[in-house]
Amino acid sequence: MSFALNAQLAAKRPPLPTATAIDPVTASIIRGALETVCYEATTHLGRAASSPIINQSNERNAAIVDAHGRLAMGSIGTPHLTFVSQLTVRYGLMQQQDYDWGPGDVFVGNDPDYGGGHLPDYNVYAPVYDAAGELVLVQALQAHQGDTGGKDPGGFTLDATDIFTEGLAIPCLKLVHRGEKRRDAIYLLERNNRFPSFAGDLAAMIGAVEKATVSIRAILDKWGADMVRAAVNHAIDQSERQMRATVSGWRDGHYGATVHIDHDTMGTRDIRVQVGCTVAGDQLTVDLSGTDDRQDLVGVWNTFANSRGYIMTQIAASIDPDIVKNEGLFNAVEIILPEGCIAHPAPNRPAALGSFHPACEITEAVCVALSQVAPDRSAPQVYKIGMPNAVIGFDAAGQMWMDQGVDCRSMDVSAVQGIDGWGSCPVSLGNLLLSQAEDGEARFPVINISRELVTDSGGAGQWRGMPGSRNVKQILEPAMAMAWMVSHDHPISGLAGGADGTPYLNHFQVGTPDEYRVELTARAQLPAGAVIAYQHGGGAGFGPALRRDPQAVCEDVLDELVSIAAARDLYGVVLTGSLENYSLAVDHAATAALRGERIAA
């Protein structure tokens, strides 16, 4: 439980021992088989889990780690979970003798100081052995849990002073021994969780991992363990070569970026995340030196594993999507996380909210830096939401319920070179299938009054950011609502001269004399019928707005994404006709003159 342990967990691992030669076709077939196993594991979990955050939102991910702790394969799900899973497993691998590893075992870990992301992200994993009893692979399955047993429901404590305030920390715990469930360990976890749905979620995770290990053993039986080891080595080596070839095509130099968080949960302002990306030949170095290291900050500590994973998530979005996402990417990139900064805190720091901020600012800063060398793939993988509005109450039987606010929304979807921002959040960080209004209303005493895109809420640019959405919700029974509001003063950064995204806003008691804006944090008791409205910030623009095609601006006005006033003020486009009868047209002469004046100024 130290900085030294983090360095040990992140250290480069050697290839698996094998004397077997393998051709690229066979290696690809085996890799595809392992990828299918991961996909089936996440699908099984999604269909078998009890809680909406798993079976609705897709906040889960399967990964296969090899016997040396290298990421061999990850699947569809939440990308940043792919890049953090192996460190939790690595800690377990370091404890094999103490934990008596063997065939049929299943483990769980979530401890941020032992390779984990934050406490809600449970990592359930199981080793797979060959016929000779040698460990070959480990199947891991990670998913966000609705509660962690800490001070506040959901594990997001606004005033947490240490990790223990947030819930139960698990470095490594055996759940199944040689195929037999350990009821004592499983009941311990169930007892430390507020929601009855957790028992079903945990059972689904165990079942999915056990199913996956059967499939992996079948692959070992078919191809032979040595051939599978050779295939894993081949895939990792190939990804490293392809990653280095990509970097070698970038312009050598140092590319920096600094972004800020509005404040921590106690109001300390302008929390800094600073990133320097250095390209030297085929070597990329990402250095977070200069990132805020004030030790009195609250709620803005991102774990070492999470920071490392979020950096790689953004890098992976900046390269050819055909490059397989495995340990080869980490082998090709040097990541420097200074000890004691908010991206690499000392042990026992609270870390739940850090997976929002500074995690998102880390990816944002990496994106801004790399946009200088890879502009055509610079899409920020962020959700600058602060903390969703969590609504908590009790039913007639005294059972707690919690609407975690993971609703459909558009936010932070920035433009890239050649493409306007589009779709829902996040762009790909999370790959979340955000829950449906009908599902939330069936589970909780809430009504979703409206979810609508807001005109002029997308950042202006040669390519325009996606507008943000305003989500209005009514609470039908007395309940408590919690929120941490950021990204008002520091919305998402524009790229290559594009405008920043638009600010976030959050109001409680909407439409009453008691209406107020949540500016920092809120833990409010709301009466039945109370309305809350969350304005999600829009994505940022890419490139100068005065270079946008005037006809594209006209189309945006017709679609009510941009106002007539903003068309003129931000884009320098003069329109004639009427929006009401759809007769708008570009006055090209007046537009050219206005833009000329703006450029000259």
Beta strands, then each sheet from edge to edge (+ up, - down):
strand 1: 60-66
strand 2: 71-74
strand 3: 106-109
strand 4: 121-129
strand 5: 135-144
strand 6: 173-177
strand 7: 180-181
strand 8: 253-263
strand 9: 269-280
strand 10: 283-287
strand 11: 333-336
strand 12: 387-394
strand 13: 400-403
strand 14: 446-453
strand 15: 469-475
strand 16: 479-484
strand 17: 505-508
strand 18: 516-517
strand 19: 521-526
strand 20: 531-535
strand 21: 575-576
strand 22: 585-586
sheet 1: 2+ 1- 5+ 4- 3+ 6- 7+
sheet 2: 8+ 9- 10+ 11+
sheet 3: 13+ 12- 16+ 19-
sheet 4: 14+ 15- 20+ 17- 18+
sheet 5: 21+ 22-
end
